[in-house]
Amino acid sequence: MKITRKPASPQTQAYSLWWLIALISLFGGILLGNAGALTAVQDSWQRSVNRLTQQGTNGNLPVLALDITFENYRQLLQQREGALADGVLLATGADFYPATIQSDSEQIPVRLRLLPGAAQHLGENEQWNFEVETRDNRQLLGFSHLNLLDPTDNGGLAEWAFMKTLESEQLPAAGYDFRQLILNGANRGTYAVQQAFGSTLPGAEGQPARVIVAYDALPLWDAVSYFGGDVTAAIADPVTNFAANDLRFVAVENNRDPLIIDDEVLAAQMDRAQALLLGLQRGELSAAEVFDVEQYGRFLALADLWGAPAALSPFNLRYVYDPAADRLTPIGFNGHPLAGDMRVPLAATYQDPQIQAAYAAAAAHYGSPAFLADLQAELDPQLSVLAQAMGNGINSEEIWSSLAERQGLLRRSLQPAQPVIAQLGPPERAQDAVIEIHVANAINLPVEVLGFDIDGATFLDVDPSWITAGAENVSLADGAIMLSPLAQEGARGLDFVTFELPVTEIIKQDQELDFLHEIQVRVGTRLLGLEATQLTPAAAGSRTTTAVPETPAP
């Protein structure tokens, strides 16, 4: 990332004033010649800093006043320079430095570092991202571990609303709010305060904590760092075949938190949670055996509604373990919603039909105008207040209009123009008194074959015994015939299933059907997890007639 000079901002000017005060304090102490005098001058400096805390704020957002010593701030600047040179900040626990944060009238001891990861947020506007941990068992805004972020880095108001939507739907999500940040007297502008996660998620009142398992994204950052921070170059490399969402590049995090190690129950739960994630990564467990199917389907559908595929990145994914269900549920974090027209990739369903059906059912619900109307009524009062407080021409109505457009995309996805490809067999099969038809799934979700519409007059419920070829492409469950979706791993041919419809079964339902003219056959299907039926015409080819079997003599 290339850093260029620009005119000094108000933040930079305020920081320069802080620097001047620090120098006066230092030399004043030396001239006075004793530690007590130095302390007195430093106290005077701190009072000046506190006065500066209230300068330059818009008064619409509560203030967080972050104070850090000159030496520790200098260490942060060195971290930044190294990160800009490498394109990535690869931080360790040793990179935290003590500081204090004042919220309202409460001063809280913390330790902080620049947020590890890509260095793009470390530009000259000085609105850098920080990772903060409280000390002395204190909490800041209800959190003991949090990130202070430039809101534009992950969606700002849309991120807040996305997290609130997840919470409203009873899904785990990071706490998210906004504050005005004052760093050593310099106004750094509006910041997002984002809950960060360690090894456990505090339980509700009276409930035990639950363990959190995640991927170790360090190998991904190492790969980006190897290419000088150029993500595009890292992805383009044909040898390493790097991909940001590829689980081959991540490992399940080996958590050594003393809180976990010293608690037998939590340690056993962490071992099991890690085993589930490893089993998924190695292909030893299906997604339905790892995740709470219904919750995971709703998480995917909401991420799709909000245009938040970043929430599915190994960089951001964290899972909370439910020991009663022995399943994992993802935690909403850094979705960067409404950043473009991106959709959630269905590869995130891991080709698991249960997960895919749960996603489809949830997407149908969240695509309903009634859902959006209820959500807007619930969130817009607070969202409008935040939009006004943050200024910058932000309008909450833009969020709701964008969601309405995305709902249309969800509805169209669940009503594909051609869910299957259907072709009639050769005309000579008429001699066998059957209608041969070949059907293949044409979409990325599983499709259930319900039956066949004959000439718009008769609907013949499907019978599994009519399958004569391609049975390996069919799943049978509770009498349903499901066609597997297209493979996600690359282009390949369609997987056809051949059905032979006995004409005798058709005649039983419609004895007046005229087989002397060309008969139109349509395949009745529905997406697994939905109720709506679609009819897809079968290509007729050269087929014109079907032999009618003789009616048995009474």
C-alpha positions in Angstrom: 0.0 0.0 0.0 1.5 3.3 -1.0 1.2 6.1 1.5 1.1 9.7 0.2 1.2 13.0 1.9 -1.8 15.1 2.5 -2.6 18.4 4.4 -2.7 18.0 8.2 -6.1 17.0 9.4 -7.7 18.3 12.6 -6.8 15.0 14.2 -3.2 15.4 13.2 -3.2 19.0 14.4 -4.6 17.9 17.8 -2.0 15.1 18.0 0.7 17.7 17.3 -0.6 19.8 20.2 -0.5 16.7 22.4 3.1 16.1 21.2 4.0 19.7 22.2 2.5 19.3 25.6 4.4 16.1 26.1 7.7 17.7 25.2 6.9 20.7 27.6 6.2 18.1 30.3 9.4 16.2 29.7 11.7 19.3 29.7 9.8 20.9 32.5 10.5 17.9 34.7 14.2 17.9 33.7 14.5 21.7 34.5 12.8 21.3 37.8 15.2 18.5 38.6 13.0 16.2 40.7 10.5 13.4 40.1 7.8 15.2 42.1 7.9 18.2 39.8 7.9 16.0 36.8 4.8 14.3 38.1 3.1 17.6 38.7 3.8 18.8 35.2 2.5 15.5 33.8 -0.6 15.9 35.8 -1.1 19.3 34.3 -0.5 17.8 30.9 -3.2 15.1 31.6 -5.7 17.8 32.6 -5.0 19.6 29.3 -5.5 16.3 27.4 -8.8 15.8 29.3 -10.0 19.3 28.1 -9.0 18.4 24.6 -11.1 15.3 24.9 -14.3 17.3 24.5 -13.1 19.4 21.6 -14.0 18.6 18.0 -16.8 16.1 18.8 -20.2 16.6 17.3 -21.9 15.9 20.6 -24.2 13.4 19.0 -22.4 10.2 20.1 -21.0 9.2 23.5 -17.2 9.7 23.8 -14.5 7.1 24.5 -11.3 8.8 25.6 -8.3 6.6 25.0 -5.0 7.6 26.6 -1.7 5.8 26.0 1.8 6.9 27.0 4.1 8.5 24.5 6.5 5.5 24.5 3.7 2.9 23.9 2.2 5.1 21.2 5.6 5.2 19.5 5.6 1.3 19.6 2.2 1.3 17.9 3.6 3.6 15.2 6.5 1.2 14.7 3.9 -1.7 14.3 2.1 0.4 11.7 5.3 1.1 9.7 6.2 -2.6 9.6 2.6 -3.5 8.6 2.6 -1.0 5.8 5.9 -2.4 4.5 4.6 -6.0 4.6 1.0 -5.2 3.6 -0.2 -7.3 6.6 0.1 -6.9 10.3 1.1 -10.3 11.8 0.7 -9.5 15.5 1.4 -11.6 18.6 0.4 -11.3 22.3 3.5 -9.3 22.9 2.2 -6.5 20.7 -0.4 -5.3 23.3 0.4 -2.1 25.2 -1.2 -0.8 28.4 -3.6 2.2 28.1 -6.8 3.5 29.7 -10.2 4.3 28.2 -12.7 6.6 29.8 -16.3 5.9 29.1 -18.7 8.4 30.8 -17.1 8.9 34.2 -15.5 5.5 34.4 -11.8 5.0 33.6 -11.0 1.4 32.6 -7.5 -0.1 32.3 -6.9 -1.8 29.0 -4.2 -3.2 26.8 -4.4 -2.7 23.0 -2.7 -3.2 19.7 -3.3 -2.4 16.1 -5.8 -4.9 14.7 -4.0 -7.8 13.0 -4.7 -8.5 9.4 -4.5 -6.5 6.1 -2.8 -3.1 6.5 -5.3 -1.1 4.4 -6.8 0.4 7.5 -3.5 2.0 8.6 -3.5 4.9 6.2 -2.8 8.6 6.9 -6.3 9.5 8.0 -5.3 8.0 11.4 -8.6 6.3 11.9 -6.8 3.0 12.5 -8.4 -0.1 13.9 -7.5 -1.3 17.3 -7.9 -4.6 19.3 -8.6 -3.9 23.0 -8.7 -6.2 26.0 -9.7 -4.9 29.4 -7.7 -5.5 32.5 -8.4 -6.2 36.2 -11.6 -8.1 35.3 -13.2 -4.9 34.1 -15.6 -4.5 31.2 -16.0 -1.7 28.6 -19.5 -1.3 27.3 -20.2 -4.8 28.5 -17.3 -6.4 26.7 -13.9 -7.6 28.0 -12.5 -8.0 24.4 -13.5 -5.6 21.7 -12.3 -4.0 18.4 -12.4 -0.3 17.7 -13.0 0.1 14.0 -13.4 2.7 11.3 -17.1 2.0 10.5 -16.4 2.2 6.8 -14.2 -0.9 7.0 -17.1 -3.3 7.6 -20.4 -1.6 6.7 -21.1 0.8 9.5 -24.8 1.3 10.0 -25.6 -1.7 7.8 -23.3 -3.9 9.9 -25.1 -2.7 13.0 -28.5 -3.5 11.5 -27.2 -6.9 10.2 -26.1 -7.8 13.7 -29.4 -6.7 15.2 -31.3 -8.8 12.6 -29.3 -11.9 13.6 -30.1 -11.1 17.3 -33.8 -10.7 16.5 -33.8 -14.1 14.8 -32.2 -15.7 17.9 -28.8 -16.2 16.2 -25.4 -15.4 17.8 -24.0 -12.1 16.7 -21.2 -9.7 17.8 -22.3 -6.7 19.8 -21.9 -3.5 17.8 -22.3 0.2 18.6 -20.8 3.6 17.8 -18.7 6.0 19.8 -16.7 9.2 19.2 -13.0 8.2 19.9 -10.5 10.7 21.4 -7.0 9.4 21.3 -4.6 11.3 23.6 -6.7 14.4 23.1 -7.0 14.0 19.3 -10.5 13.5 17.8 -10.2 10.4 15.7 -13.8 10.6 14.6 -16.7 8.1 14.7 -15.7 4.5 15.6 -17.5 1.3 15.6 -17.2 -0.6 18.9 -17.4 -4.3 18.0 -17.4 -7.2 20.4 -14.5 -9.5 19.8 -14.4 -13.2 20.8 -11.9 -15.4 22.7 -12.4 -18.9 23.7 -15.8 -18.7 25.4 -19.2 -16.9 25.0 -20.7 -15.8 28.3 -24.0 -17.6 29.0 -27.2 -15.9 29.7 -28.0 -15.1 33.4 -27.6 -18.3 35.4 -26.3 -20.2 32.3 -22.8 -21.6 31.9 -20.3 -20.1 29.4 -20.1 -21.9 26.0 -16.9 -22.6 24.1 -16.1 -20.9 20.8 -14.1 -22.6 18.1 -12.6 -20.9 15.1 -10.2 -21.3 12.2 -6.6 -20.1 12.5 -6.4 -17.6 9.7 -2.7 -16.9 10.2 -1.7 -19.1 7.2 -4.0 -17.0 5.0 -2.4 -13.8 6.2 1.1 -15.4 5.8 0.2 -16.1 2.1 -0.9 -12.5 1.6 2.2 -11.2 3.3 4.4 -13.4 1.1 3.0 -11.4 -1.8 3.7 -8.1 -0.2 0.1 -7.7 1.0 -1.2 -7.9 -2.6 -4.3 -10.1 -2.2 -4.9 -10.1 -5.9 -1.4 -11.4 -6.6 -1.8 -14.1 -4.0 -5.1 -15.3 -5.4 -3.7 -15.2 -9.0 -0.7 -17.5 -8.2 -1.4 -20.7 -10.1 0.9 -22.9 -8.0 -0.3 -22.2 -4.4 -3.9 -21.9 -5.7 -4.7 -19.6 -2.9 -8.3 -18.7 -2.2 -9.6 -16.7 0.7 -12.5 -19.1 1.4 -10.6 -22.3 0.9 -10.5 -24.4 4.0 -7.2 -26.0 2.8 -5.4 -22.8 3.9 -6.7 -22.7 7.4 -6.3 -24.9 10.5 -8.7 -25.3 13.4 -7.4 -23.0 16.1 -5.6 -24.9 18.9 -6.9 -22.9 21.8 -4.7 -22.9 24.9 -6.7 -20.5 27.0 -6.1 -21.2 30.7 -9.8 -20.7 31.4 -10.4 -23.7 29.1 -7.5 -25.8 30.2 -8.3 -25.5 33.9 -12.0 -26.4 33.5 -12.6 -30.1 32.8 -16.1 -29.5 31.4 -15.1 -26.6 29.1 -11.9 -28.5 28.0 -14.0 -31.5 27.0 -16.4 -29.3 25.1 -13.6 -27.5 23.3 -12.1 -30.9 22.3 -15.4 -31.9 20.9 -16.0 -28.6 19.1 -12.6 -28.8 17.5 -13.2 -32.4 16.5 -16.5 -31.4 14.7 -14.8 -28.7 12.7 -11.9 -30.9 11.8 -14.3 -33.7 10.7 -16.0 -31.2 8.4 -12.7 -29.9 7.0 -11.4 -33.4 6.3 -14.7 -34.6 4.8 -15.3 -37.1 7.5 -18.5 -35.5 8.7 -21.3 -34.0 6.8 -22.3 -30.4 7.4 -25.6 -31.6 9.0 -23.5 -33.7 11.5 -21.5 -30.6 12.4 -23.9 -27.6 12.4 -27.4 -27.0 13.9 -29.1 -27.4 10.5 -32.0 -25.0 11.1 -29.8 -22.3 12.6 -27.1 -22.6 10.0 -29.7 -22.4 7.2 -31.1 -19.2 8.7 -27.6 -17.7 9.1 -26.9 -18.4 5.4 -30.2 -16.9 4.3 -29.8 -13.7 6.4 -26.2 -13.3 5.1 -27.7 -13.6 1.6 -30.5 -11.1 2.3 -28.0 -8.6 3.7 -25.4 -9.2 1.0 -22.8 -10.2 3.6 -20.8 -13.1 2.2 -17.8 -11.8 4.2 -19.4 -13.2 7.3 -18.7 -16.7 5.8 -15.0 -16.1 5.4 -12.5 -18.2 7.5 -11.1 -14.8 8.5 -14.4 -14.0 10.3 -16.1 -17.3 11.1 -16.4 -18.3 14.7 -18.7 -21.0 16.0 -20.3 -21.5 19.4 -20.8 -25.1 20.6 -24.0 -26.4 22.0 -23.2 -29.4 24.2 -26.9 -30.5 24.5 -27.3 -30.7 20.7 -23.6 -31.5 20.0 -23.6 -29.0 17.2 -22.0 -25.7 16.2 -23.7 -22.5 15.2 -21.8 -19.6 13.4 -21.5 -16.2 15.1 -22.3 -13.2 13.0 -19.1 -11.1 12.7 -17.7 -8.7 10.1 -20.3 -9.3 7.4 -19.7 -6.0 5.6 -23.3 -6.0 4.3 -24.7 -4.2 1.4 -21.3 -3.5 0.0 -22.3 -4.6 -3.5 -24.4 -7.1 -5.4 -22.7 -10.2 -4.0 -24.7 -13.2 -3.1 -23.8 -16.0 -0.6 -22.0 -18.8 -2.4 -23.9 -22.0 -2.1 -20.6 -23.8 -1.7 -21.2 -22.7 1.9 -23.8 -25.4 2.2 -21.1 -28.0 1.8 -23.3 -29.9 -0.7 -25.4 -31.1 2.2 -29.1 -31.4 1.2 -30.3 -30.8 4.7 -28.4 -27.6 5.0 -29.6 -26.6 1.5 -33.2 -27.3 2.3 -32.9 -25.2 5.5 -31.3 -22.4 3.5 -34.1 -22.5 0.9 -36.9 -22.5 3.6 -35.3 -19.6 5.5 -34.7 -17.6 2.3 -38.3 -18.0 1.4 -39.3 -16.6 4.8 -36.8 -13.7 4.7 -37.8 -12.8 1.2 -41.3 -12.0 2.3 -42.3 -8.3 2.3 -44.0 -8.9 5.6 -40.7 -9.9 7.2 -39.0 -6.8 6.0 -41.9 -4.6 7.2 -41.7 -6.1 10.7 -37.9 -5.8 10.8 -38.0 -2.2 9.7 -40.6 -1.4 12.4 -38.3 -3.0 15.0 -35.0 -1.5 14.0 -35.6 1.8 12.2 -36.3 4.0 15.2 -32.8 3.3 16.7 -31.2 3.1 13.2 -32.6 6.6 12.3 -31.2 8.0 15.5 -27.8 6.5 14.8 -27.8 7.8 11.2 -28.5 11.3 12.4 -25.8 11.1 15.0 -23.2 9.9 12.6 -24.0 12.5 10.0 -22.2 12.3 6.6 -25.5 12.2 4.8 -26.3 8.7 5.9 -30.0 7.8 5.4 -31.5 4.7 7.0 -34.1 4.6 4.2 -31.3 3.6 1.8 -30.7 0.5 3.8 -34.4 -0.6 3.7 -34.7 0.1 -0.1 -31.6 -2.0 -0.7 -33.0 -4.8 1.4 -36.2 -4.7 -0.6 -34.2 -5.1 -3.8 -32.3 -8.0 -2.4 -35.5 -9.7 -1.3 -36.5 -9.7 -5.0 -33.3 -11.5 -5.8 -34.0 -14.1 -3.1 -37.5 -14.7 -4.4 -36.3 -15.1 -8.0 -33.5 -17.5 -6.9 -36.2 -19.7 -5.3 -38.3 -19.7 -8.4 -35.7 -20.6 -11.1 -36.9 -20.3 -14.7 -35.7 -23.8 -15.4 -35.0 -25.9 -12.3 -34.5 -29.1 -14.4 -33.6 -30.1 -17.9 -36.1 -32.6 -19.3 -36.0 -34.5 -22.6 -38.3 -37.2 -24.0 -36.8 -40.5 -25.1 -36.7 -41.9 -28.6 -40.0 -42.4 -30.4 -39.4 -46.2 -30.7 -40.1 -46.5 -27.0 -43.8 -46.1 -27.9 -43.7 -49.8 -28.9 -43.1 -50.6 -25.2 -46.2 -48.6 -24.1 -44.0 -46.3 -22.0 -43.1 -42.6 -22.1 -39.4 -42.4 -21.5 -38.2 -39.1 -20.1 -34.7 -38.0 -19.0 -34.5 -35.4 -16.1 -31.5 -33.6 -14.7 -31.1 -31.0 -12.0 -30.0 -27.7 -13.6 -29.5 -25.6 -10.5 -27.3 -25.4 -7.3 -30.0 -26.6 -4.9 -31.5 -30.1 -4.6 -34.7 -30.5 -6.5 -37.5 -32.9 -5.6 -39.3 -34.6 -8.5 -43.1 -34.8 -7.6 -44.5 -36.3 -10.8 -45.4 -35.6 -14.4 -48.1 -33.5 -15.9 -49.6 -35.2 -19.0 -51.1 -32.8 -21.6 -52.3 -30.4 -18.9 -55.1 -32.8 -17.9 -53.5 -35.5 -15.8 -50.9 -35.4 -13.1 -49.1 -38.6 -12.4 -47.4 -38.9 -9.0 -43.9 -40.2 -9.4 -43.0 -43.8 -8.4 -39.4 -44.7 -7.6 -39.8 -48.0 -9.5 -40.0 -46.0 -12.8 -36.3 -45.0 -12.5 -34.4 -47.2 -15.0 -31.1 -45.3 -15.3 -29.1 -42.7 -13.3 -30.3 -43.9 -10.0 -26.9 -42.9 -8.5 -27.9 -39.3 -9.0 -31.1 -39.7 -6.9 -31.6 -39.6 -3.2 -34.7 -41.3 -1.7 -36.0 -40.2 1.6 -39.5 -40.8 3.0 -40.6 -41.7 -0.5 -39.3 -38.4 -2.0 -37.1 -38.5 -5.1 -34.4 -35.8 -4.9 -32.1 -34.9 -7.7 -28.6 -33.8 -6.4 -27.6 -30.2 -7.3 -24.9 -29.3 -9.8 -21.4 -30.0 -8.5 -19.8 -26.9 -7.0 -16.2 -27.8 -7.9 -16.3 -27.0 -11.6 -18.0 -27.5 -14.9 -19.2 -31.0 -15.7 -22.0 -32.7 -17.6 -25.6 -32.9 -16.4 -26.5 -36.0 -14.4 -29.7 -37.4 -16.0 -32.1 -39.7 -14.4 -34.3 -41.8 -16.8 -37.9 -42.4 -15.9 -40.3 -44.8 -17.8 -43.9 -43.8 -17.3 -46.3 -46.7 -17.9 -49.0 -45.6 -20.3 -51.4 -47.9 -18.4 -51.0 -45.7 -15.3 -51.9 -42.7 -17.3 -55.0 -44.3 -18.8 -56.2 -45.3 -15.3 -56.4 -41.6 -14.5 -57.6 -40.3 -17.9 -59.2 -42.8 -20.3 -60.1 -40.0 -22.7 -56.5 -38.9 -23.4 -55.9 -38.9 -27.1 -52.5 -40.5 -27.8 -52.8 -40.0 -31.5 -51.5 -36.4 -31.3 -48.3 -35.2 -29.8 -48.5 -35.3 -26.0 -46.9 -32.6 -23.9 -45.1 -33.8 -20.7 -44.1 -31.4 -18.0 -42.0 -32.4 -15.0 -43.4 -31.3 -11.6 -40.7 -30.3 -9.2 -40.1 -28.2 -6.1 -36.9 -27.0 -4.4 -36.2 -29.2 -1.4 -37.5 -27.4 1.7 -40.2 -25.4 -0.2 -43.9 -26.0 -1.0 -44.3 -24.3 -4.4 -44.5 -26.6 -7.4 -43.0 -25.8 -10.8 -43.8 -27.4 -14.1 -40.9 -27.7 -16.7 -41.8 -28.9 -20.2 -39.9 -31.8 -21.6 -38.3 -31.3 -25.0 -40.3 -33.3 -27.5 -37.7 -33.9 -30.2 -39.1 -36.0 -33.0 -41.6 -37.8 -30.8 -45.2 -37.6 -32.2 -47.3 -40.6 -30.9 -47.4 -43.2 -28.2 -48.8 -46.6 -28.7 -52.0 -47.3 -26.7 -52.1 -50.7 -25.1 -55.1 -52.8 -25.7 -57.7 -52.7 -23.0 -57.9 -56.1 -21.4 -61.1 -58.0 -22.1 -63.5 -58.0 -19.2 
